[in-house]
Amino acid sequence: MSNFEVTGKIFKKLDQRSGTSARGEWVSQDFVLEFQDGNFPTNISLSAWGNDKVAELNSFKEGDTVTVAFNIRGREYNGKWYNDLRAWKISAAQSSQPIQTPSPTMDDMQTSIPEDDLPF
């Protein structure tokens, strides 16, 4: 299965859910991540499944910038298909400082004029 990664701001953390299935106890929490898609912000909903992933999500607060690695899963229920974006790693985003390039000064812009022996 392919892994995907997106960096954005935690826009909203939804309520934690838990229950019991045929495979035992489970816990999950959905959250909305906002990221730039070209010129416009885009929101996607992701899920953290399991105690460790929910704890990882809860170590961040709304407004924090994170990088989320996730898998895409699809499933059928009652004749309809649903996609699920399951986060498997949530980490603080690496701060990327813009590279500062110095502005040219007047000294940098002056060009040396070659001297030649032409009369004009």
Secondary structure as UniProt FT lines:
FT   STRAND          4..21
FT   TURN            22..23
FT   STRAND          24..37
FT   TURN            38..39
FT   STRAND          40..49
FT   HELIX           51..58
FT   TURN            62..63
FT   STRAND          65..77
FT   TURN            78..79
FT   STRAND          80..92
FT   HELIX           106..109
//
